[in-house]
């Protein structure tokens, strides 16, 4: 018979589970806030010194991240961002990194798009006890017009943003080809 965990051990394990759930909630809250263009919620999800590396830009600071997202979403119509797998690795106390796999359906410059991508994140628990995104790097597996989806995802150049020529994937077996 195995002895029951000690109270301090159990408390530490419970705290880790609560931290994991809080970090997982960040991915869901972010996706919903982006789709709703809920700037007030987005502001609460990032640290003051957050870094966001997007498709072409890298910005630093919460306000710069929000301005970047606002610019990118200004050319978008309706969107539906769906987080899938979310792996969290723990570092020093109050720090973690994670990878979030995502799909999105989004209108970009009037073109209905289907996108698969990942966020490489760093998270930090701040003085108020809340976990926030300290850095987020976006990398695409594919981004294709919905009408081209059956063909485009089978090509070596599955990034097809409106106004840009086909480009290689940033993730997966065809990355950089």
Order of alpha helices (4+ residues) and beta strands (2+ residues): alpha-alpha-beta-beta-alpha-beta-beta-beta-beta-alpha
